[in-house]
Amino acid sequence: MDNNVWIAWIVPQTLHILKTKDGGLHWDIFKFEIGKYGEAISVLQFVTPEEGWILTTMNGAGMQINYLLKTNDGGKRWENVNITGKKNYDGIYSAADRSNMKFYNKNNGWISISNNLGPAPLLFRTTDGGKSWSKIELSVPEIYKNCYLSSANVPVFADNKQGKLILELYGPNKDNKLEKHILVYETIDGGNTWRLRKN
């Protein structure tokens, strides 16, 4: 972002941020205690020089917990953001090992998490800069019900209305060998509704 660059990593339970405002000539380092909110970083993105997001992960036996952290001061301090809206929110649990995030501007952001138990992603969207999030449900055809989702792709938009989302699925074929399937979903209303494109 212009001459602003950030590098981040976690040494449990501390988030480390390196930041430069002059394209790398000088760097500042910030440390922030994040406690249980992540041991690794999936995605780091700033939407302004002050406002940024980190999607973190905690890995367990056959599962992953994802947390979203936000800064409003360029990376010095971070807060955990409730994605699901549940009162006792403690991250997004999934039988997965991939997660992704993309903000297209200050207001519009997406989070996608893979799913080793089924074909549908855990897909969340905000239109108010992360104040609230809604879960997006995709209709996956019944023939893929025994597949699992290996990807954590976020939608890609051509403009503020038209976009595509690609799901990469794996499932057994008639010989009981894993077979890859690609499903492409399209939206023409900015992501409010999605339809599966026919091949």
HELIX and SHEET records of a PDB file:
HELIX    1   1 GLU A  142  TYR A  144  5                                   3    
SHEET    1   A 3 VAL A   5  VAL A  11  0                                        
SHEET    2   A 3 THR A  14  THR A  20 -1                                        
SHEET    3   A 3 ASP A  28  GLU A  33 -1                                        
SHEET    1   B 4 ALA A  40  PHE A  46  0                                        
SHEET    2   B 4 GLY A  52  GLY A  60 -1                                        
SHEET    3   B 4 MET A  63  THR A  71 -1                                        
SHEET    4   B 4 GLU A  79  VAL A  81 -1                                        
SHEET    1   C 4 ALA A  40  PHE A  46  0                                        
SHEET    2   C 4 GLY A  52  GLY A  60 -1                                        
SHEET    3   C 4 MET A  63  THR A  71 -1                                        
SHEET    4   C 4 ILE A  92  SER A  94 -1                                        
SHEET    1   D 4 SER A  99  PHE A 103  0                                        
SHEET    2   D 4 GLY A 109  ILE A 113 -1                                        
SHEET    3   D 4 LEU A 122  THR A 126 -1                                        
SHEET    4   D 4 SER A 134  ILE A 136 -1                                        
SHEET    1   E 3 TYR A 148  LEU A 149  0                                        
SHEET    2   E 3 GLY A 163  PRO A 172 -1                                        
SHEET    3   E 3 VAL A 156  PHE A 157 -1                                        
SHEET    1   F 4 TYR A 148  LEU A 149  0                                        
SHEET    2   F 4 GLY A 163  PRO A 172 -1                                        
SHEET    3   F 4 LEU A 178  THR A 187 -1                                        
SHEET    4   F 4 ARG A 195  LEU A 196 -1                                        
END                                                                             
